Amino acid sequence: FSSLQIFGVWLARRYRNTKDPRSNPGAFL
């Protein structure tokens, strides 16, 4: 599992959480 792949998943998840107000963007970390 490359770090770039992890960063891509984190970025997509953070972007999705930003569009969802009930989710905390910092909760993934």
DSSP file (Angstrom, degrees, kcal/mol; ACC not computed):
  #  RESIDUE AA STRUCTURE BP1 BP2  ACC     N-H-->O    O-->H-N    N-H-->O    O-->H-N    TCO  KAPPA ALPHA  PHI   PSI    X-CA   Y-CA   Z-CA
    1    1 A F              0   0    0      0, 0.0     2,-0.1     0, 0.0     0, 0.0   0.000 360.0 360.0 360.0 112.4    0.0    0.0    0.0
    2    2 A S     >  -     0   0    0      1,-0.1     4,-1.8     4,-0.0     3,-0.2  -0.403 360.0-123.9 -80.0 155.7    1.7    3.1   -1.2
    3    3 A S  H  > S+     0   0    0      1,-0.2     4,-2.4     2,-0.2     5,-0.2   0.817 112.0  58.8 -67.1 -30.2    1.6    6.4    0.7
    4    4 A L  H  > S+     0   0    0      2,-0.2     4,-2.0     1,-0.2    -1,-0.2   0.874 105.0  49.6 -66.2 -36.7    0.2    8.1   -2.4
    5    5 A Q  H  > S+     0   0    0      2,-0.2     4,-2.2     1,-0.2    -2,-0.2   0.907 111.1  48.8 -67.9 -41.8   -2.7    5.7   -2.5
    6    6 A I  H  X S+     0   0    0     -4,-1.8     4,-2.6     1,-0.2    -2,-0.2   0.902 110.9  50.8 -63.6 -40.9   -3.4    6.4    1.2
    7    7 A F  H  X S+     0   0    0     -4,-2.4     4,-2.5     2,-0.2    -1,-0.2   0.875 109.2  51.5 -64.7 -37.3   -3.2   10.2    0.6
    8    8 A G  H  X S+     0   0    0     -4,-2.0     4,-2.3     2,-0.2    -2,-0.2   0.907 111.7  45.9 -65.9 -42.3   -5.7    9.8   -2.3
    9    9 A V  H  X S+     0   0    0     -4,-2.2     4,-2.3     2,-0.2    -2,-0.2   0.904 114.2  48.8 -66.9 -41.0   -8.2    7.9   -0.2
   10   10 A W  H  X S+     0   0    0     -4,-2.6     4,-2.6     2,-0.2    -2,-0.2   0.897 111.8  49.3 -64.9 -40.3   -7.7   10.4    2.7
   11   11 A L  H  X S+     0   0    0     -4,-2.5     4,-2.4     2,-0.2    -2,-0.2   0.918 112.9  46.0 -66.7 -43.5   -8.2   13.3    0.3
   12   12 A A  H  X S+     0   0    0     -4,-2.3     4,-2.0     2,-0.2    -1,-0.2   0.887 114.7  48.4 -65.6 -38.5  -11.4   11.9   -1.2
   13   13 A R  H  X S+     0   0    0     -4,-2.3     4,-2.0     2,-0.2    -2,-0.2   0.882 112.2  48.4 -70.0 -37.7  -12.7   11.0    2.2
   14   14 A R  H  X S+     0   0    0     -4,-2.6     4,-1.8     2,-0.2    -2,-0.2   0.895 111.3  50.2 -67.9 -39.4  -12.0   14.5    3.5
   15   15 A Y  H  X S+     0   0    0     -4,-2.4     4,-1.3     1,-0.2    -2,-0.2   0.887 111.4  49.0 -65.0 -38.1  -13.6   16.1    0.5
   16   16 A R  H  X S+     0   0    0     -4,-2.0     4,-0.7     1,-0.2    -1,-0.2   0.870 110.8  50.1 -68.8 -36.4  -16.7   13.9    1.0
   17   17 A N  H  < S+     0   0    0     -4,-2.0     6,-0.4     1,-0.2    -1,-0.2   0.804 104.9  57.9 -72.0 -28.7  -16.8   14.8    4.7
   18   18 A T  H  < S+     0   0    0     -4,-1.8    -1,-0.2     1,-0.2    -2,-0.2   0.849 106.1  48.8 -68.9 -33.4  -16.6   18.5    3.9
   19   19 A K  H  < S+     0   0    0     -4,-1.3    -1,-0.2     1,-0.1    -2,-0.2   0.680 104.9  67.4 -78.0 -17.6  -19.7   18.2    1.7
   20   20 A D    ><  -     0   0    0     -4,-0.7     3,-1.6     1,-0.1    -1,-0.1  -0.894  69.0-165.8-106.0 107.3  -21.4   16.4    4.6
   21   21 A P  T 3  S+     0   0    0      0, 0.0    -1,-0.1     0, 0.0    -4,-0.1   0.773  84.7  60.0 -65.7 -27.2  -21.9   18.9    7.5
   22   22 A R  T 3  S+     0   0    0      2,-0.1     2,-0.4     0, 0.0    -5,-0.1   0.564  94.1  79.0 -81.0  -6.4  -22.7   16.2   10.1
   23   23 A S  S <  S-     0   0    0     -3,-1.6    -3,-0.1    -6,-0.4     3,-0.0  -0.837  79.9-131.3-102.5 140.1  -19.3   14.5    9.5
   24   24 A N    >   -     0   0    0     -2,-0.4     3,-2.0     1,-0.1     4,-0.4  -0.793   7.5-149.3 -90.6 121.3  -16.1   16.0   11.1
   25   25 A P  G >  S+     0   0    0      0, 0.0     3,-0.5     0, 0.0     4,-0.3   0.782  98.3  51.3 -60.1 -27.4  -13.3   16.3    8.6
   26   26 A G  G 3  S+     0   0    0      1,-0.2     3,-0.3     2,-0.1   -12,-0.0   0.442  87.1  85.0 -89.5   1.1  -10.7   15.7   11.3
   27   27 A A  G <  S+     0   0    0     -3,-2.0    -1,-0.2     1,-0.2    -4,-0.0   0.747  79.0  64.4 -75.6 -22.0  -12.4   12.5   12.5
   28   28 A F    <         0   0    0     -3,-0.5    -1,-0.2    -4,-0.4    -2,-0.1   0.872 360.0 360.0 -70.3 -35.1  -10.7   10.4    9.9
   29   29 A L              0   0    0     -4,-0.3    -1,-0.3    -3,-0.3    -2,-0.2   0.412 360.0 360.0 -90.2 360.0   -7.3   11.1   11.5
